[in-house]
Amino acid sequence: MLFAPRSRSMLDSSSIPEDAAQPVPVRQPLSSSEPADGPVQSPPPSNPNPASAHLLVVEDDPDVVLLLDRYLSTQGFRVTSASDGVAMRAAISHERVDLVLLDLGLPGEDGLDLTRYLREHWRGPVIIVTGRGESVDRVVGLELGADDYVTKPFDLRELLARIRSVLRRVSDRTPASGSGDVLVFAGFRLDSRSRELRDPRGAIIDLTTGEYALLKLLVEHPNRVLSRDDLMSWMHGRDAGPYDRAIDVQIGRLRRKIETNTVEPVLIKSVRSAGYLFTAKVLRE
């Protein structure tokens, strides 16, 4: 669960904005009885206006769903809920969803398996929700391709900031066409218009929303050391904490996709106590 509204000890009264208490009709969650065997043909996520996107909340606690629906709806979002993996698959297969907020603590089907499913069958951004004692699940979720995470209990305003930050990256990923839309490095081609990365042989390399945004940031700042705080601030709108491995995990995923030897990387190098350095020469086409 995201947090337990039945137990107010997990929330400060100041963490619940006044507008979250305004009555908003709750949308009915999709039925979990709908079939979900085999891969779904998911409508692609749109290129959303961050202020009016369609959010899918995958959460089994109706009180939490009610609270999130009320608060996020007042912020201009359309909110749909799914109580389990079957309902989640039905939602992304039946209509466009711009972002999935996925609780890893669902009963039954493992939340990490659902994260893996989303990355294999859906290209939109995913924010995972974990408990403070679930650091391993958090790291694994990022390894599987989640774009960000929040730790419960959390402030609703913090959650809103995370959602808006991820959606801004999605909305910025397709700039107007013109010269310089393709970044070429070490034989790879990163196309800002199509959000595609092609290897030196021309094959497409699949990137998550977060991987694309991080690679584009590195490629646009070659031969410059970028600290973890710099990367975290641009990617997630916050500084990196001492135990925050979100950037490190995404760097590791990128290396596995573009480096010949991930043990001794040559394109994305670690600079001890400083950050990361993208070393390749970059050309714009």
Residue pairs with C-beta under 8 A, 6 or more apart in sequence:
1 59
1 60
1 61
1 64
1 103
1 105
1 152
2 59
2 61
2 64
2 68
2 103
2 129
2 150
2 152
2 154
3 10
3 11
3 64
3 152
3 153
3 154
4 10
4 61
4 63
4 64
5 11
5 61
5 63
5 64
5 67
6 63
10 152
10 153
11 153
12 155
15 153
15 154
15 155
15 156
15 157
16 67
16 156
17 71
17 156
17 157
19 71
19 74
20 67
20 70
20 71
20 74
20 156
21 70
22 70
22 74
23 70
24 69
24 70
24 73
24 74
26 65
26 66
26 69
26 70
27 69
27 79
27 80
27 81
29 65
29 80
29 81
29 82
29 83
29 87
30 80
30 81
30 82
30 87
30 90
30 91
30 94
31 87
31 90
32 82
32 83
32 84
32 86
32 87
32 90
33 86
34 86
34 87
34 90
36 85
36 86
36 89
36 90
39 120
39 121
40 89
40 92
40 93
40 121
41 93
42 92
42 93
42 121
42 122
43 92
43 93
43 94
43 95
43 96
43 97
44 96
44 123
44 124
45 96
45 97
45 98
45 99
45 122
45 123
45 124
45 125
45 170
46 53
46 54
46 96
46 98
47 170
47 171
47 173
47 174
48 54
48 98
48 99
48 167
48 170
48 171
49 171
50 164
50 167
50 168
50 171
51 75
51 76
51 77
51 164
52 76
52 77
52 78
53 77
53 78
53 98
53 99
53 167
54 77
54 78
54 79
54 80
54 95
54 96
54 97
54 98
54 99
55 72
55 77
55 78
55 79
55 80
55 97
55 98
55 99
55 100
55 101
55 163
56 80
56 81
56 82
56 88
56 91
56 92
56 97
56 99
56 100
56 101
57 65
57 68
57 69
57 79
57 80
57 81
57 82
57 101
58 81
58 82
58 83
58 84
58 85
58 87
58 88
58 100
58 101
58 102
58 103
58 106
58 114
59 65
59 68
59 81
59 82
59 83
59 101
59 103
59 106
60 83
60 84
60 103
60 106
60 107
65 81
67 156
68 79
68 101
69 79
69 81
71 156
71 160
72 79
72 160
72 163
73 79
75 160
77 163
80 91
80 95
80 97
82 88
82 90
82 91
84 106
84 107
84 108
84 109
85 106
85 108
85 109
85 113
85 114
85 117
88 100
88 102
88 114
89 117
91 97
92 100
92 118
92 121
92 122
92 124
97 122
97 124
98 124
98 125
98 167
98 170
99 124
99 125
99 126
99 127
99 163
99 166
99 167
99 170
100 118
100 122
100 124
100 125
100 126
100 127
101 127
101 129
101 163
102 111
102 114
102 115
102 118
102 126
102 127
102 128
102 129
102 146
103 111
103 128
103 129
104 110
104 111
104 112
104 115
104 128
104 129
104 130
104 134
104 137
104 141
105 111
105 129
105 130
105 131
105 134
106 114
111 128
111 137
111 141
112 137
112 140
112 141
112 144
115 126
115 128
115 141
115 144
115 145
115 146
116 144
116 145
118 124
118 126
118 145
119 126
119 144
119 145
119 208
123 208
123 209
124 170
124 209
125 147
125 148
125 166
125 167
125 169
125 170
125 208
125 209
125 210
126 145
126 146
126 147
127 146
127 147
127 148
127 149
127 150
127 162
127 163
127 166
128 138
128 141
128 142
128 146
128 148
128 149
128 150
129 149
129 150
129 151
129 152
130 137
130 138
130 141
130 149
130 150
130 151
130 152
131 151
131 152
132 151
132 152
135 243
138 149
138 151
139 245
139 249
141 149
142 149
142 245
142 246
142 249
142 250
143 249
143 252
143 253
145 208
145 210
145 211
145 253
146 210
147 166
147 169
147 208
147 209
147 210
148 162
148 165
148 166
148 210
148 236
148 246
149 246
150 158
150 159
150 162
161 237
161 238
162 236
162 237
164 237
165 235
165 236
165 237
166 209
166 210
166 236
169 209
169 210
169 213
169 235
170 209
173 192
173 195
173 209
173 212
173 213
174 192
174 193
174 194
174 195
175 181
175 192
175 193
177 193
179 284
179 285
180 284
180 285
181 191
181 192
181 193
181 285
182 189
182 190
182 191
182 192
182 284
182 285
183 189
183 190
183 192
183 216
183 219
183 220
183 282
183 283
183 284
183 285
184 190
184 282
184 283
184 284
184 285
185 219
185 222
185 267
185 280
185 281
185 282
185 283
186 200
186 258
186 267
186 280
187 199
187 200
188 197
188 198
188 199
188 200
188 205
188 258
189 196
189 197
189 198
190 196
190 197
190 215
190 216
190 219
191 197
191 198
192 216
195 207
195 212
196 204
197 204
197 205
197 207
197 212
197 215
197 257
197 258
198 204
198 205
199 205
199 258
205 257
205 258
207 215
207 257
208 253
210 235
210 250
211 250
211 253
211 254
211 257
213 235
214 231
214 235
214 247
214 250
214 251
214 254
215 254
215 258
217 226
217 231
217 234
217 235
218 226
218 254
218 268
218 276
218 278
219 278
219 280
219 282
220 282
221 278
222 278
222 279
222 280
222 281
222 282
223 277
223 278
223 279
224 277
224 278
225 271
225 274
225 275
225 276
225 277
226 275
226 276
226 277
226 278
227 274
227 275
228 240
228 244
228 247
228 248
228 275
228 276
229 239
229 240
230 275
231 240
231 247
231 275
231 276
232 238
232 239
232 240
232 244
232 246
232 247
233 239
235 246
235 247
235 250
236 246
240 246
240 247
251 268
251 276
252 262
254 268
255 262
255 265
255 267
255 268
256 262
258 267
258 268
259 265
259 266
259 267
259 268
260 266
266 279
267 278
267 279
267 280
268 276
268 277
268 278
268 279
269 276
269 277
269 279
270 276
270 277
271 277
